[in-house]
Amino acid sequence: MKKIKGIVGRKRVKRTYKRDELIEICEDAIVSENKWDDRDSQGSIKNIGLVWALLSCGCEFEMVKHSTNCKTDEEIIWIYISSKGFDFFEGGQLERDIYYLPTRKRLDDNSGGDWY
């Protein structure tokens, strides 16, 4: 195991991703319905589809960095995505929402099955 900042046994967690990496993760995270095995699988697939669409059309994104509840780890990636919602076209601000994705490790560990 790697030694990080004096701590033995903890692995370094990737906390920065490029747009194309996130889009690829979204594409790989979509699994056929016959592989779903959790009551929340449908919702997680909807979330992935929305993230894929927003990232693919160029919406701004940023990694969640300072949150106690939504911290990127070895299993989950947390990101903010900003987009031009209803309020933007009425003179308001971009809408900013938080989303989660599975990490590459989580997808690989589930070998193409339901990662949720």
Number of C-alpha atoms within 10 A of each C-alpha: 9 11 11 11 7 8 10 10 10 12 12 12 10 11 14 13 12 10 16 11 11 21 19 12 18 23 12 15 25 17 15 11 12 8 12 16 13 12 9 10 17 14 12 20 22 12 16 23 17 14 23 18 14 17 20 13 9 12 14 15 19 15 18 19 14 8 9 6 6 16 17 22 14 16 15 16 22 20 23 17 20 19 18 14 13 12 11 12 10 8 8 11 14 16 14 14 11 15 17 18 24 24 22 19 12 17 19 14 12 11 10 15 18 20 24 19
